[in-house]
Amino acid sequence: MIDLILDDCMNVMKKYKDNHFDLAIVDPPYGIERFKKCSEKDVENSTTIKSLRIAQRFQRMETVNNIKPSKKYFTELFRVSKNQIIWGANNFTLPESEYFIIWDKKQMMPNFARCEYAYVSMGLKKPAKIFEYPIHLHNKTDKIHPTQKPQKLYEWILHNYSKKGEKILDTHLGSGSIAVACHYFGVDLVGVEIDEEYYSKAKKRVELLTAQETLF
């Protein structure tokens, strides 16, 4: 069952009992301080379609990433889920764990991040792992969200950290990549998105990509 919900994740999580979800896989906003600022003038001064799209993407990114989750968010997240994988963990204060995931982007551009880091809870008992997937391949896909992650990343996570039939929670659905991966892997997902535009786009994307019988 893939259940996509348009709501504030805090409203959704409070409806569930302790440890309802086997695993939470989340990619919450990190805050805008690391992102390039983009004004209306930058959009207006764009001279090509490509530069306009880049300007609009950064402008939208600031809206998506302007507020870090509160302490209450993490308290609820750890209450409703037995284990957690949290992207952008270097931006948050989280319980101690010797486990983590690195997404190696094979980034060739020196001014862009070469990897991303995710916290993995101790209960999963999985040694640190590296997922290698070139960012240039990811950038060839049609993106509907400024911080969209590859579907293949979520497929890899589920293969390594989950089991068929488990209940998964994603509090920040974004592009819906995780929903497609969950559908084909065979786990239940509750995916929550607060932004109506992104929710609508993600829902359509998930419906389209899960209409086929197999992933290939």
Rosetta blueprint (number, residue, H / E / L):
1 M L
2 I E
3 D E
4 L E
5 I E
6 L E
7 D L
8 D L
9 C H
10 M H
11 N H
12 V H
13 M H
14 K L
15 K L
16 Y L
17 K L
18 D L
19 N L
20 H L
21 F E
22 D E
23 L E
24 A E
25 I E
26 V E
27 D L
28 P L
29 P L
30 Y L
31 G L
32 I H
33 E H
34 R H
35 F L
36 K L
37 K L
38 C L
39 S L
40 E H
41 K H
42 D H
43 V H
44 E H
45 N L
46 S L
47 T L
48 T L
49 I H
50 K H
51 S H
52 L H
53 R H
54 I H
55 A H
56 Q H
57 R H
58 F H
59 Q H
60 R H
61 M H
62 E H
63 T H
64 V H
65 N L
66 N L
67 I L
68 K L
69 P L
70 S L
71 K H
72 K H
73 Y H
74 F H
75 T H
76 E H
77 L H
78 F H
79 R H
80 V H
81 S E
82 K E
83 N E
84 Q E
85 I E
86 I E
87 W E
88 G L
89 A H
90 N H
91 N H
92 F L
93 T L
94 L L
95 P L
96 E L
97 S L
98 E L
99 Y E
100 F E
101 I E
102 I E
103 W E
104 D E
105 K L
106 K L
107 Q L
108 M L
109 M L
110 P L
111 N L
112 F L
113 A L
114 R L
115 C E
116 E E
117 Y E
118 A E
119 Y E
120 V E
121 S L
122 M H
123 G H
124 L H
125 K L
126 K L
127 P L
128 A L
129 K E
130 I E
131 F E
132 E E
133 Y L
134 P L
135 I H
136 H H
137 L H
138 H H
139 N L
140 K L
141 T L
142 D L
143 K L
144 I L
145 H L
146 P L
147 T L
148 Q L
149 K L
150 P L
151 Q H
152 K H
153 L H
154 Y H
155 E H
156 W H
157 I H
158 L H
159 H H
160 N H
161 Y H
162 S L
163 K L
164 K L
165 G L
166 E L
167 K E
168 I E
169 L E
170 D E
171 T L
172 H L
173 L L
174 G L
175 S L
176 G L
177 S H
178 I H
179 A H
180 V H
181 A H
182 C H
183 H H
184 Y H
185 F H
186 G L
187 V L
188 D E
189 L E
190 V E
191 G E
192 V E
193 E E
194 I L
195 D L
196 E H
197 E H
198 Y H
199 Y H
200 S H
201 K H
202 A H
203 K H
204 K H
205 R H
206 V H
207 E H
208 L H
209 L H
210 T L
211 A L
212 Q L
213 E L
214 T L
215 L L
216 F L
